[in-house]
Amino acid sequence: MAIKILGTGAYVPEKIVTNDDLAKMVDTSDEWITQRVGIKERRVSETETAADFAVNAAKEAMANANITADELDLIIAATISAENICPTVAGTVQNRIGATCPAFDINSACSGFMFALDTAVSYIARGNIRNILVIGTERLSKLVDWDDRSTCVIFADGAGAMVIAPGEGYLASKMFTAGGDDVIKIPAFGGTSPFYTNEKPAPYIFMDGQETFKFAVNKIVNDVKEVIEKAGMTLDEIDHLVLHQANTRILDFAAKRLKISKEKIIVNIDKYGNTAAASVPIAFNELAKSGRLKRGDTVVMSAFGGGLSSGTCLIRY
């Protein structure tokens, strides 16, 4: 399948919450957080929503792509933390940027952006759509139990976006889901029905850290190898890896098992924390802005998360 990335963008809220700030709220420390997940600070919203983040990231991506809202044929947003079930985040973006194209949301937790991108590629492959805006956006601070030190130190807020069009750059991909709620679970609002008698758990992130870690390392390593093999390439031919920013130890283990230089792996979790569906596009935008990414470079993008799910693709930029 053939696409080209025309432009990227990202947005994070202004408020920075450091590890020392969190140490005043829960039983933790900068040393504990840094050693276990590699995060030093994260961005947290005070007034903005996931849709607000998405609009700002979208505008930057469109400006970098040099296209206007009326040139968009489709908008897809990935999120698990929208303020509203309806209207969708994608629909809100469409309205606020002045586009008239169809728009819809996708939910596959931290893998959401990869599923959204793969869906967008399929639309382009049909041949009747050109410019697609793909967004990953999250306000995870509203889904975190701020008394739970195992999760509140990890998750954060932000958005990333891409504008894609027909080209020659989508070389291979793999999407995976193993449904279940024993490792990662985020209950929705239980409602107030007087007729519904089941338990209504608090709508906060639950995560089994150990099981998540094992799943993440295995999926990154196996999926990266698989998409590279599908494309008829080798690891030595890959210029950059943009992986989900969940834990620096996961990234280190993946690099070691893949026998690939850590310098090829983008790392920004220390500044932004785990932003779920926004993680990969934020990191990709940082790579694009760094000057390291050149046209013709090969890039593997890979994410993993609740579902359990994972999504991986190999592109030629």
Backbone as a ProteinNet text record, in pm:
[ID]
protein_1_A
[PRIMARY]
MAIKILGTGAYVPEKIVTNDDLAKMVDTSDEWITQRVGIKERRVSETETAADFAVNAAKEAMANANITADELDLIIAATISAENICPTVAGTVQNRIGATCPAFDINSACSGFMFALDTAVSYIARGNIRNILVIGTERLSKLVDWDDRSTCVIFADGAGAMVIAPGEGYLASKMFTAGGDDVIKIPAFGGTSPFYTNEKPAPYIFMDGQETFKFAVNKIVNDVKEVIEKAGMTLDEIDHLVLHQANTRILDFAAKRLKISKEKIIVNIDKYGNTAAASVPIAFNELAKSGRLKRGDTVVMSAFGGGLSSGTCLIRY
[TERTIARY]
84.1	0	87.8	36	122.3	71	154.4	122.7	249.6	228	336.5	293.1	381.7	352.9	386.2	284	303.2	347.2	298.9	332.8	293.9	361.9	333.1	317.4	253.6	236.9	214.6	232.2	210.4	173.5	112	76.1	71.7	129.8	118.2	78.2	2.4	-36.8	83.7	64.8	175.9	222.7	130.7	167.2	259.7	374.7	472.1	460.5	444.2	442.9	567.1	656.4	781.5	763.7	863.4	861.3	860.6	931.5	932	793.2	720.9	583.5	497.4	513.2	433.2	471.6	598.5	644.9	576.1	520.7	445.7	301.5	259.6	120.5	106.2	202.2	197.3	333.8	339	463.8	552.5	630.7	721.3	838.6	927.8	1042.6	1091.9	1170.4	1228.9	1313.4	1389.8	1476.5	1392.6	1285.7	1200	1137.6	1083.4	1016.8	1117.8	1230.5	1331.6	1386.1	1414.6	1470.4	1371.6	1244	1145.8	1083.7	1063.1	998.7	1074.4	1168.3	1248.7	1186.2	1079.7	1011.5	1066.7	1093	1136	1023.9	945.4	833.7	730	610.2	502	414.9	336.8	246.7	104.8	38.6	-96.4	-186	-303.8	-396.5	-461.6	-476.6	-551.8	-689.3	-699.5	-828.1	-865	-767.6	-791.6	-836	-907.8	-954.9	-870	-894.4	-825.9	-856.1	-978.2	-1014.4	-937.9	-916.9	-837.3	-695.1	-635.1	-500.2	-499.1	-601.4	-607.9	-616.2	-693.4	-707.3	-572.4	-499.6	-369.3	-267	-264	-172	-209.2	-338.7	-386.4	-345.6	-360.9	-325.6	-176.7	-92.6	51	83.1	19.6	44.1	-0.3	-114.9	-165.7	-74.8	-26.3	64.6	192.8	245.6	367.4	344	220.4	185.9	148.3	131.3	92	-41.8	-138.1	-272.3	-372.8	-487.9	-594.1	-704.8	-793.5	-899.3	-988.5	-1013	-1101.8	-1036.6	-906.8	-838.5	-838.2	-888.1	-893.4	-1012.1	-988.8	-1094.7	-1146.5	-1070	-1108.3	-1025.1	-1086.1	-1015.5	-1043	-936	-948.8	-871.1	-936.4	-870	-871.6	-760	-749.1	-743.1	-829.6	-831.2	-908.2	-873.6	-953.9	-1001.4	-972.9	-999.7	-1074.5	-1160.8	-1240	-1332.9	-1361.9	-1451.2	-1595.6	-1626.6	-1762.7	-1761.4	-1863.2	-1883.6	-1930.5	-2010.6	-2060.3	-2072.5	-2018.9	-1951.1	-1813.2	-1765.2	-1633.5	-1524	-1404.7	-1289	-1264.5	-1267	-1244.1	-1348.7	-1473.9	-1579.9	-1560.8	-1511.9	-1483.1	-1370.5	-1266.3	-1156	-1208	-1287.4	-1343.7	-1417.2	-1499.3	-1578.2	-1490.2	-1390.5	-1311.8	-1205	-1163.2	-1065.6	-1134.7	-1265.4	-1339.9	-1341.7	-1317.7	-1323.8	-1468.3	-1494.5	-1629	-1629.3	-1515.6	-1501.8	-1558.4	-1579.7	-1617.8	-1509.8	-1552.2	-1457.4	-1508.8	-1418.2	-1460.2	-1343.1	-1375.3	-1274.7	-1249.8	-1131.1	-1091	-1038.8	-1069.4	-1019	-948	-816.9	-741.9	-633.2	-671.9	-582.4	-451.3	-338.4	-209.8	-171.5	-231.7	-206.3	-296.5	-381.6	-486	-437.1	-328.4	-279.6	-236.9	-175.5	-131.4	-251.2	-357.6	-480	-542.8	-540.6	-596.9	-517.8	-384.5	-299.7	-323.1	-330.6	-352.5	-489.7	-588.5	-721.5	-716.1	-643	-629.4	-562.2	-460.3	-391.2	-487.9	-576.4	-674.5	-770.2	-809.1	-895	-822.6	-696.9	-620.3	-605.2	-587.5	-570.3	-694.5	-811.2	-933.6	-931.8	-851.2	-829.4	-918.9	-1015.7	-1106.7	-1085.2	-980.7	-949.7	-801.8	-769.1	-630.1	-576.9	-613	-552.1	-630	-559.9	-622.7	-543.7	-615.7	-557.7	-576.9	-464.6	-468.2	-413.6	-488.8	-456.1	-455.6	-362.9	-367.2	-369.6	-468.7	-481.6	-535.8	-481.5	-523	-516.5	-617.9	-609.3	-619.9	-510.3	-510.4	-513.8	-483.2	-486	-625.1	-728.4	-864.2	-898.7	-815.3	-840.6	-750	-664.6	-567.6	-620.6	-602.2	-626.7	-501.9	-513.6	-396.5	-347	-413.2	-363.5	-289.4	-286.7	-222.7	-86.6	19.1	152.9	199.4	137.1	181.1	136.7	33.4	-14.5	-2.8	-21.1	-23	111.7	219.1	352.7	381.2	298.4	328	256.9	127.2	44.1	37.1	12.8	16.9	-70.8	-68.5	-159.5	-84.2	-149.5	-90.8	-154.5	-107.7	-161	-54	-65.1	19.8	-65.4	-20.3	-100.7	-12.2	-68.8	-4	-105.4	-58.1	-136.8	-71.2	-150.1	-95.8	-171.9	-105.7	-162.5	-105.7	-157.7	-102.1	46.8	122.2	266.6	320.4	440.4	502.2	564.4	510.6	585.3	539.2	426.9	378.2	416.4	524.4	585.3	526.7	488.6	432.4	372.1	275.8	215.8	161.6	137.6	73.7	-5.6	-134.4	-219.4	-255.8	-264.9	-288.9	-380.1	-472.5	-556.6	-576.5	-564.2	-597.9	-691.1	-820.3	-917.6	-911.1	-924	-920.9	-900.5	-939.8	-928	-848.3	-772	-699.3	-566.4	-511.5	-382.1	-398.2	-479.6	-506.7	-657.3	-712.7	-856.5	-886.1	-976	-1023.2	-1175.9	-1244	-1390.3	-1448.1	-1558.8	-1630.8	-1723.1	-1777.8	-1875.2	-1990.1	-2024	-2121.8	-2266.4	-2292.3	-2430.6	-2504.6	-2630.5	-2710.4	-2841.4	-2845.3	-2969	-3008.7	-3133.4	-3179.2	-3205.8	-3201.8	-3231.9	-3106.4	-2991.3	-2866.8	-2802	-2784.7	-2740.1	-2595	-2525	-2384.5	-2298.7	-2181.7	-2088.1	-2046	-2029.6	-1985.7	-1848.8	-1742	-1607.1	-1569.3	-1477.1	-1429.5	-1362.5	-1387.3	-1335.1	-1189.9	-1101.7	-959.9	-879.8	-757.7	-670.7	-624.9	-649.2	-590.1	-487.8	-369	-265.5	-179.6	-161.7	-67	67.3	153.2	277.5	367.9	380.4	470.1	423.8	294.1	240.2	245.9	219.5	228	369.5	466.9	607.9	643.6	604.7	637.2	569.5	442.9	369.7	435.6	470.9	525.8	657	750	880.7	865.5	786.5	768.9	702.1	599.6	527.5	615.3	687.5	775.2	875.3	944	1049.9	993.7	888.1	833.1	767.3	691.3	621.4	717	818.9	918.4	988.1	1028.5	1092.6	1000	872.5	777.2	753.1	733.2	703.9	827	945.5	1068.3	1085.6	1056.2	1064.5	960	838	732.1	776	850.2	895.8	1019.6	1071.9	1191.5	1316.2	1320.5	1435.2	1498.2	1606	1673.6	1677.1	1704.8	1713	1820.1	1926.9	2035.9	1989.9	1880.1	1830.7	1732.9	1705.1	1610.9	1686.9	1639.8	1708.7	1660.3	1529.5	1473.8	1363.4	1352.2	1240.6	1166.6	1039.4	954	858	890.1	815.7	732.6	626.3	540.8	623.5	606.2	684.6	612.5	636	570.4	668.2	793.1	890.8	1027.2	1126	1258.1	1319.8	1285	1339	1284	1157.7	1101.6	1179.3	1207.5	1283.1	1424	1486.5	1621.3	1622	1524	1515.1	1490.8	1402	1372.2	1497.2	1571.4	1694	1793.7	1805.6	1900.2	1860.9	1731.3	1686.6	1685.3	1663.1	1667.8	1810.5	1903.2	2044.1	2056.8	1989.9	1989.9	2039.8	2107.1	2163.6	2053.1	2074.3	1978.4	1964.9	2067.3	2063	1955.3	1910.3	1805.9	1666.3	1655.9	1526.6	1499.7	1386.5	1348.1	1301.1	1353.9	1314.6	1277.4	1151.5	1111.5	1019.9	1009.7	924.1	968.8	1098.6	1148.9	1082.2	1040.5	979.4	826.4	769.4	624.8	547.6	615.1	544.1	476.3	384.9	309.9	180.5	170.8	52.6	-36	-23.6	-109.4	-113.4	-232.4	-245	-170	-134.3	-60.2	89.9	135	277.8	358.1	317.6	392.9	393.4	277.3	283.1	358.2	356.2	436.6	584.9	624.9	765.7	806.3	717.1	748.9	767.3	681.6	693.6	825.7	866.9	995.2	1111.1	1102.9	1205.2	1207.6	1089.8	1082.6	1141.4	1118.2	1168.5	1317.8	1372.2	1512	1610.9	1564.5	1654	1719.2	1697.1	1756.5	1681	1552.2	1468.2	1478.6	1520.8	1537.2	1442.1	1402.4	1321.1	1396.9	1327.2	1389.4	1429.2	1433	1465.8	1357	1398.4	1303.1	1275.7	1147.8	1106.3	1008.4	1035.1	938.8	866	733.7	651	581.8	581.6	521.1	465.7	345.5	282.4	214	191.4	128.2	46.9	-52.5	-130	-252.1	-350.7	-472.1	-542.2	-610.9	-683.9	-682.9	-566.9	-433.6	-418	-343.4	-330.4	-191	-157.4	-32.6	-50.3	25.5	22.9	162.3	206.9	342.7	340.2	416	428.1	569.4	605.3	733.2	703.7	759.4	735.4	866.9	859	970.1	926.9	996.1	956	984.4
-119.2	0	124.5	234.3	349.4	475	534.2	663.7	746.9	875	966	1053.3	1074.5	1164.4	1306	1389.3	1526.5	1621.1	1597	1687.8	1629	1672.9	1625.1	1743.2	1717.4	1820.9	1757.6	1835.5	1785.8	1901.6	1866.4	1968.9	1904	1972.7	1930.5	2051.3	2029.5	2143.1	2205.2	2326.7	2403.1	2350.8	2302.5	2267.4	2147.4	2164.9	2057.8	2007.4	1876.7	1814.9	1727.6	1763.3	1690	1573.6	1487.2	1378.2	1431	1539.7	1599.4	1651.8	1703.6	1747.5	1629.8	1515.8	1397.7	1341.6	1356.2	1306.2	1377.7	1495.2	1568.2	1518.9	1439.4	1392.9	1247	1163.1	1020	972.9	850.5	794.5	751.3	843.2	814.9	911.8	901.2	991.1	1000.5	1101.3	1116.8	995.1	945.6	829.6	706.1	681.9	564.1	566.9	681.9	693.4	682.1	751.8	751.8	612.4	538.3	404.4	306.7	320.7	221.1	249.5	377	406.8	508.8	582.1	675.8	811.5	840.3	969.6	1068.7	1191.5	1299.8	1402	1423.3	1517.9	1480.9	1534.1	1509	1632.8	1642.5	1755.3	1714.8	1804.7	1777.4	1898	1870.7	1978.2	2038.1	2170.1	2240.7	2283.2	2314.3	2361.2	2298.5	2241.8	2193.7	2047.7	2010.1	1873	1802.3	1672.7	1596.1	1652.9	1701.9	1763	1892.8	1971.1	2094.3	2062	1959.7	1917.9	1879.4	1801.3	1749	1861.2	1963.1	2076.5	2143.9	2167	2233.5	2148.7	2018.4	1929.8	1922.5	1918.2	1911.5	2035.8	2151.9	2276.5	2279.8	2231.8	2230.2	2132.2	2014.3	1914.2	1965.8	2033	2086.9	2197.5	2281.8	2388.7	2330.5	2225.2	2160.7	2088.5	2041.2	1972.2	2069.9	2196.3	2301.1	2269.5	2224.9	2203.7	2276.3	2303.8	2372.7	2274.2	2317.9	2229.5	2176.9	2260.2	2215.8	2111.8	2086.8	1983.8	1847.6	1841.8	1715.3	1632.2	1502.8	1410.9	1325.7	1318.6	1234.3	1272.3	1262.4	1283.1	1163.1	1102.1	990.5	1026.1	1015.3	1043.1	918.7	891.2	780.5	837.6	788.4	838.2	742.3	742.8	673.8	772.1	900.9	998.5	1121.7	1101.5	1213.3	1266.6	1394.4	1456.3	1411.3	1386.1	1347.1	1218.1	1136.2	1023.4	1075.5	1177.8	1244.5	1392.8	1482.2	1455.9	1392.3	1326.5	1263.8	1369.3	1329.7	1418.9	1458.9	1359.9	1389.2	1486.2	1467.2	1557.6	1698.9	1708.8	1840.2	1909.5	1833.5	1889.2	1938.4	1854.8	1891.4	2024.6	2039.5	2161.6	2282.5	2265.6	2380.8	2426.1	2336.3	2380	2421.9	2399.9	2442.4	2342.9	2214.3	2110.1	2064.6	1995.2	1944.2	1794.1	1728.5	1586.7	1498.7	1368.4	1275.4	1267.6	1231.3	1223.6	1122.3	1042.7	946.8	912.1	853.2	814.9	664.8	627	487.3	470.9	357.1	327.3	193.1	195.7	72.8	104.1	185.7	224.4	282.2	241	300	267.6	163.3	127.9	204.4	290	353.2	427	501.7	576	482.9	370.5	275.7	214.9	185.7	134.7	241.9	366.2	476	497	492.3	510	397.4	274.3	160.2	170.1	218.8	240.2	346.6	454.7	562.6	512.4	427.8	371.6	290.3	216.2	135.6	222.7	335	428.8	481.5	516.5	566.9	459	335	224.5	205.1	248	235.8	329.5	433.6	518.6	640.1	657.2	771.5	878.1	862.4	958.4	993.2	1120.9	1164.3	1206	1322.7	1376	1335	1267.8	1224.1	1278.8	1334.4	1382	1272.2	1221.2	1114.6	1170.1	1152.2	1215.5	1112.2	1127.4	1055.9	1160.2	1154.2	1258.9	1200.2	1244.7	1191.9	1296.2	1292.2	1360.5	1253.1	1178.8	1065.8	1109.1	1234.2	1283	1271.1	1264	1248.7	1102.7	1009.7	866.9	805.8	887.3	838.7	858.5	758.9	773	837.5	962.2	1037.7	998.5	896.6	839	707.4	663.6	537.5	565.7	543	579.3	491.1	374.5	285.2	334.1	418.8	469.4	620.9	695.8	841.7	898.7	822.5	871.3	848	767.1	723.1	805.1	828.7	877.7	1029.8	1080.7	1224.5	1262.8	1390.7	1446.7	1500.6	1496.5	1554	1498	1546.4	1501.6	1510	1420.9	1424.6	1399.6	1449	1436	1420.5	1359.3	1345.6	1373.8	1431.9	1438.4	1342.6	1246.7	1151.5	1161.7	1118.5	1122.9	1005.6	979.5	870.7	891.5	782.7	787.4	647.3	627.1	495.2	449.5	497.1	481.5	381.9	310.3	217.4	76.5	25.5	-96.9	-224.1	-220.4	-338.6	-297.7	-377.8	-347.4	-473.8	-464.7	-573.8	-514.6	-550.1	-511.2	-637.6	-625.4	-742.2	-704.9	-796.3	-779.8	-914.5	-914.7	-1031.8	-982.3	-988.8	-928.1	-983.7	-896.4	-935.5	-813.2	-821.2	-704.8	-734.5	-845	-882.1	-808.6	-753.5	-685.9	-533.6	-480.1	-336.2	-317.4	-231.3	-207.1	-63.8	0.5	134.4	132.2	114.9	111.9	245.5	238.9	360.1	400.2	521.9	567.8	467.9	424.7	318.4	358.9	490.9	535.5	530.9	574.1	580.5	503.6	406.5	330.3	258.7	276.5	205.1	57.7	17	-120.7	-206.7	-140.3	-213.7	-243.6	-372.3	-410.4	-454.9	-463.1	-502.8	-394.5	-435.1	-341.1	-235	-112.1	-1.8	45.4	-11.9	23.4	167	220.6	357.1	363.3	470.3	479.5	524.8	449.1	481.1	369.8	404.3	307	200.9	73.6	-38.2	-103.3	-131.9	-193.4	-285.8	-407.9	-502	-473.2	-403.2	-355	-465.1	-573.6	-682.3	-749	-780	-845.7	-752.3	-624.4	-526.2	-520.3	-520.2	-514.5	-633.8	-754.6	-875.6	-872.2	-834.3	-826.3	-725.3	-609.7	-501.3	-541.1	-595.3	-631.1	-738.2	-840.6	-949.4	-901.6	-816	-769.6	-676.3	-586	-496.2	-577.2	-667.9	-744.9	-829.1	-905.1	-995	-919.3	-813.9	-739.7	-661.4	-602.3	-528.9	-623.6	-738.6	-836.8	-879.9	-899.3	-949.7	-849.5	-719.7	-622.7	-598.7	-603.8	-587.3	-704.1	-825.3	-943.9	-937.2	-891.8	-877.8	-786.1	-681.9	-584.4	-631.3	-749.3	-800.3	-723.7	-672.5	-593.7	-657.1	-595.5	-640.9	-526.5	-559.9	-458.5	-354	-395.2	-303.3	-191.8	-217.1	-119.5	-19.6	-34.1	55.7	174.1	293.8	415.2	462.6	449	500.5	408.4	396.6	327.7	426.4	445.4	532	440.3	412.9	317.2	388.5	321.4	376	406	526.6	572.2	534.7	411.4	362.9	345.4	311.5	279.7	270.2	339.6	334.7	196	120.4	-15.7	-104.7	-81.9	-156.2	-124.5	3.1	44.3	-14.9	-17.4	-74	-224.2	-295.9	-440.3	-470	-390.3	-410.5	-390.6	-284.3	-257	-371.7	-424.2	-532	-659.5	-694.2	-818.9	-807.9	-686.4	-666.5	-649.4	-630.2	-606	-485	-377.8	-254.9	-140	-44.6	67.4	149.3	183.1	267.1	404.4	445.1	576.2	582.5	466.8	464.5	476	460.4	461.9	599.5	656.9	788.3	772.9	854.8	850.9	991.7	1009.6	1138.4	1119.9	995.3	968.5	1046.8	1078.3	1154.4	1290.7	1348.2	1481.5	1478.2	1372.3	1373.4	1260.4	1161.2	1049	964.1	880.2	791.6	861.8	899.9	970.1	879.9	748	648.9	669.9	691.6	700.7	819.5	916.3	1033.3	1009.4	902.8	880.4	870.7	782.5	762.6	888	952.8	1072	1189.5	1202.6	1306.9	1278.2	1152.5	1114.9	1129.9	1092	1104.5	1251.5	1337.1	1480.5	1535.4	1486.6	1530.5	1486.8	1363.9	1315.2	1402	1433	1514.2	1652.8	1709.9	1844.9	1846.1	1731.4	1725.8	1744.9	1723.5	1730	1597.4	1497	1364.6	1285.8	1316.6	1240.6	1299	1217.7	1261.8	1184.6	1246.6	1176.8	1054.2	941.4	815.2	728.8	788.4	710.2	606.8	493.2	391	405.5	397.2	417	306.9	244.5	152.3	225.5	222.2	273.5	155.8	152.9	40.6	85.1	35.9	67.8	-55.8	-55.3	-167.4	-110.8	-185.2	-134.1	-218.2	-152	-220.7	-287.3	-391.6	-464	-614.4	-672.2	-618.6	-602.6	-502.4	-474.8	-425.9	-437.4	-379.2	-344.8	-247.9	-208.3	-165.8	-215.1	-186.9	-167.7	-71.2	-53.7	-9.7	-35.1	7.7	101.3	222.5	319.9	367	416.4	489.7	634.4	720.4	859.6	934.4
0	0	0	-54.5	-79.9	-11.6	71.9	131.7	140.5	164.6	194.4	310.6	408.3	519.3	475.2	464.7	417.1	527.5	649.4	758.5	892.4	998	1133.5	1227.8	1341.3	1442.7	1578.5	1683.1	1818.8	1910.2	2021.4	2120	2257.7	2356.6	2496.2	2580	2687.2	2772	2841.1	2888.6	2945.5	3081	3163.2	3300.3	3305.8	3368.9	3389.6	3533.1	3548.6	3681.1	3691.7	3782.7	3798.9	3896.5	3900.1	3997.7	4140.7	4163.5	4297.2	4334	4235.8	4262.2	4306.4	4238.6	4272.3	4409.5	4445.6	4574.9	4690.9	4663.5	4765.9	4776.4	4677.7	4672.6	4712.7	4672.2	4702.7	4750.1	4800.3	4852.2	4735.8	4684.6	4573.8	4579.7	4482.5	4477.9	4334.4	4307.9	4175	4140.1	4234.7	4209.8	4175.8	4250.2	4228.8	4089.9	4051.2	3920.8	3807.2	3821.6	3715.7	3691.4	3799.7	3785.4	3723.2	3755.7	3712.1	3576	3544.3	3415.4	3330.5	3389.3	3311.5	3290.4	3361.9	3347	3449.2	3403.5	3492.7	3514	3409	3417.5	3312.7	3329.6	3235.1	3226.6	3116.2	3097.4	3137.4	3209.3	3258.3	3231	3180.9	3147.1	3271.4	3268.7	3372.8	3322.6	3194	3140.3	3006.1	2935	2798.9	2796.9	2690.7	2671.7	2566.4	2551.8	2447.6	2309.4	2291.2	2162.7	2140.2	2245.3	2233.3	2188.1	2251.3	2211.6	2063.8	2024.9	1888.4	1785.6	1815.4	1722.7	1701.7	1810.1	1799.2	1723.4	1752.1	1680.1	1532.5	1504.3	1365.8	1287.4	1348.4	1279.6	1243.9	1335.3	1306.6	1194.3	1198	1093.7	957.2	953	826.8	774.5	865.2	823.7	765.8	832.1	781.9	649.9	630.1	505.5	394.9	434	339.1	271.1	353.7	301.2	389.9	335.7	408	444.8	533.1	583.4	472.1	370.7	262.8	171.1	190.5	111.5	181.2	305.3	377.6	330.4	310.8	269.5	384.6	493.5	606.8	728.5	846.9	973.9	1063.2	1115.5	1209.1	1335.4	1449.7	1577.1	1664.3	1729.3	1824.2	1964.9	2054.4	2192	2281.5	2410.8	2511.6	2618.2	2597.3	2703.8	2653.9	2555.8	2504.8	2613.7	2606.9	2703.9	2682.1	2554.3	2518.6	2437.8	2456.9	2367.4	2232.3	2236.2	2115.7	2145.5	2064.5	1938.2	1957.5	1853.4	1858.8	1859.4	1898.6	1890	1744.7	1654.5	1512.8	1459.8	1502.6	1459.9	1514	1637	1695.7	1620.4	1587.9	1508.8	1374.6	1307.6	1176.9	1184.3	1287.3	1304.3	1331	1417	1462.1	1363	1273.9	1172.6	1043	1035.7	917.9	804.4	836	732.6	712.3	602.6	574.2	547.7	568.4	537.1	648.7	622.5	728.2	836	957.3	1068.9	1170.5	1225	1327.3	1418.7	1534.5	1634	1632.3	1680.8	1698.9	1841	1902.8	2036.5	2034.9	2052	2079.3	2181.1	2280	2389.8	2335.5	2391.6	2352.4	2208.6	2150.8	2011.1	1915.4	1968.7	1888.7	1765.5	1778.1	1662.9	1551	1586	1484.2	1411	1484.7	1422	1333.6	1380.1	1300.9	1172.6	1182.8	1065.2	964.5	1014	925.4	856.6	929.6	871.8	763.2	790.3	691.8	564.1	580.4	464.4	379.4	444.7	372	291.5	348.2	274.2	150.6	166.5	52.2	-54.2	-10.3	-105.1	-192.9	-144.7	-224.1	-344.6	-335.6	-451.8	-465.4	-374.9	-388.7	-281.2	-201.4	-95.2	-104.1	-84.2	-92.1	44.7	93.1	214.9	339.5	431.2	556.6	675	770.2	895.4	1000.2	1054.4	1154.4	1285.6	1393.7	1522	1633.9	1727.1	1854.2	1964.3	2052.6	2154.9	2284.5	2396.7	2526.1	2637.5	2724.6	2853.8	2961.2	2976.6	3069.3	3214.7	3239.8	3377.9	3439.7	3355	3409.8	3439.3	3389.1	3408.8	3514.8	3573.7	3671.6	3813.7	3896.9	4040.8	4099.9	4139.4	4183	4322.3	4381.6	4506.4	4481.3	4354.7	4318.3	4256	4332.7	4284.4	4168.9	4150.5	4043	3905.7	3900.7	3771.5	3757.2	3865.6	3850.7	3810.2	3831.1	3793.2	3645.2	3579.2	3442.5	3335.9	3354.9	3244.6	3237.7	3115.3	3092.5	2974.2	2938.9	2839	2717.5	2601.2	2480.4	2355.7	2240.6	2111.5	2005	1906.5	1788.3	1666.1	1550.6	1428.9	1306.5	1202.2	1071.5	962.4	854.4	731.1	633.2	583.1	487	354.8	248.6	114	34.9	-85.3	-167	-194	-189.4	-213.4	-226	-178	-190.4	-59.4	53.7	177.8	280.3	261.1	363.8	322	379.8	328.5	388.6	517.1	582.2	715.9	763.1	892.4	956.7	1087.4	1161.1	1277	1284.7	1396.4	1474	1607.1	1691.8	1807.7	1840.6	1958.5	2026.3	2158.7	2239.5	2349.1	2322	2412.8	2553.6	2649.4	2790.2	2876.9	3003.8	3091.8	3218.4	3216.7	3337.2	3353.8	3244.7	3252.3	3256.3	3166	3162.9	3149	3232.7	3228.5	3270.8	3197.1	3234.4	3227.2	3339.5	3336.7	3292.7	3220.4	3182.8	3297.3	3288.1	3387	3393.7	3514.7	3531.4	3516.2	3511.6	3499.7	3632.3	3630.8	3754.2	3742.1	3650.8	3632.6	3761.3	3807.1	3927.7	3900.5	3772.9	3735.5	3718.7	3705.5	3681.1	3815.3	3847.1	3981.2	3989.6	3874	3878	3942.3	3988.9	4049.6	3948.7	3995	3909.3	3958.4	3902.8	3950.6	3915.1	3991.9	3966.4	3828.5	3752.3	3614.9	3607.8	3672.1	3672.2	3604.9	3562.8	3496.8	3596.4	3561	3633	3541.3	3593.8	3511.7	3595.2	3545.9	3604.3	3537.5	3608.8	3550.3	3498.1	3573.9	3533.1	3404.2	3398.5	3278.6	3158.6	3181	3072.8	3017.5	3106.9	3066.2	2977.1	3020.2	2942.6	2805.6	2804.4	2677.5	2584.2	2638.8	2557.9	2491.3	2567.5	2512	2404.1	2433.5	2336.3	2208.4	2220.6	2101.6	2018	2082.3	2006.2	1925.3	1992.6	1926.7	1813	1840.7	1738.9	1624.3	1656.8	1551.8	1463.3	1523	1444.5	1347.5	1398	1310.4	1197.7	1230.9	1131.2	1018.9	1054.2	947.4	859.9	919.7	840.8	743.9	793.6	707.4	595.6	629.4	528.7	414.7	451	351.8	276.1	311.9	245.4	282.2	406.7	451.4	573.7	622.1	743.1	844.2	969.1	1074.2	1044.1	978.5	945.6	850.6	777.8	680.8	741.9	871.4	938.7	997.5	965.5	1011.9	1148.2	1175.1	1300.6	1350.9	1483.8	1546.1	1635.6	1607.8	1690.2	1763.9	1889.7	1969.5	2075.5	2117.9	2223.8	2347.4	2400.3	2515.3	2645.3	2690.3	2811.9	2927	2892.7	2995.9	2928.3	2979.2	2915.7	2923.9	3027	3038.4	2926.9	2888.2	2775.9	2648.7	2627.4	2509.2	2510.6	2627.6	2639.3	2611.2	2667.6	2644.7	2497.4	2435	2293.4	2208.4	2236.8	2162.1	2177.5	2298.8	2325.4	2251.2	2256.7	2192.6	2040.1	1990.2	1845.3	1794.2	1888.8	1855.9	1763.3	1806.8	1728.2	1815.6	1756.5	1831.8	1898.9	2026.1	2098.2	2034	1960.8	1895.4	1787.4	1738.5	1637	1698.2	1830.9	1898.4	1957.9	1922.2	1974.5	2118.3	2208.1	2349.4	2394.5	2435.2	2493.9	2614	2663.4	2778	2900.9	2907.7	3022.3	3032.5	2918.4	2917	2917.5	2859.8	2835.8	2902.1	2959.2	3018.1	2911.8	2956.6	2867.6	2827.1	2700.2	2650.6	2565.2	2584.1	2517.4	2366.2	2309	2163.2	2103.9	2188.2	2139.3	2136.7	2200.2	2220.9	2091.7	2001.1	1876.9	1789	1763.9	1678.8	1741.1	1874.2	1938.8	1916.1	1935	1916	1770.3	1677.2	1534.6	1498.2	1551.2	1522.8	1575.4	1692.5	1748.6	1659.5	1608.3	1514.8	1388.9	1335.1	1212.8	1234.9	1351.9	1382	1412.6	1451.2	1494.9	1380.8	1257.6	1143.3	1110.7	1195.4	1173	1067.3	1049.7	957.5	816.9	722.9	584.8	493.2	383.4	284.8	233.7	232.1	193.2	311.5	433.3	552.7	580.1	637.2	678.7	828	865.4	1004.4	1044.2	1157.4	1216.4	1328.1	1324.5	1433.4	1499.4	1632.7	1702.3	1836.7	1868.3	1996.5	2052.5	2181.2	2251	2366.7	2409.5	2521.4	2550.5	2612.6	2654.9	2539.1	2572.8	2469.1	2489.6	2514.6	2484.2	2333.3	2294.1	2151	2118.8	1990.7	1942	1795.7	1751	1611.3	1568.6	1453.7	1406.5	1256.9	1207.7	1062.7	1026.4	902.4	846.3	731.6	737.8	631	572.2	450.6	392.6	385.8	460.7	474.5	346.4
[MASK]
+++++++++++++++++++++++++++++++++++++++++++++++++++++++++++++++++++++++++++++++++++++++++++++++++++++++++++++++++++++++++++++++++++++++++++++++++++++++++++++++++++++++++++++++++++++++++++++++++++++++++++++++++++++++++++++++++++++++++++++++++++++++++++++++++++++++++++++++++++++++++++++++++++++++++++++++++++++++++++++

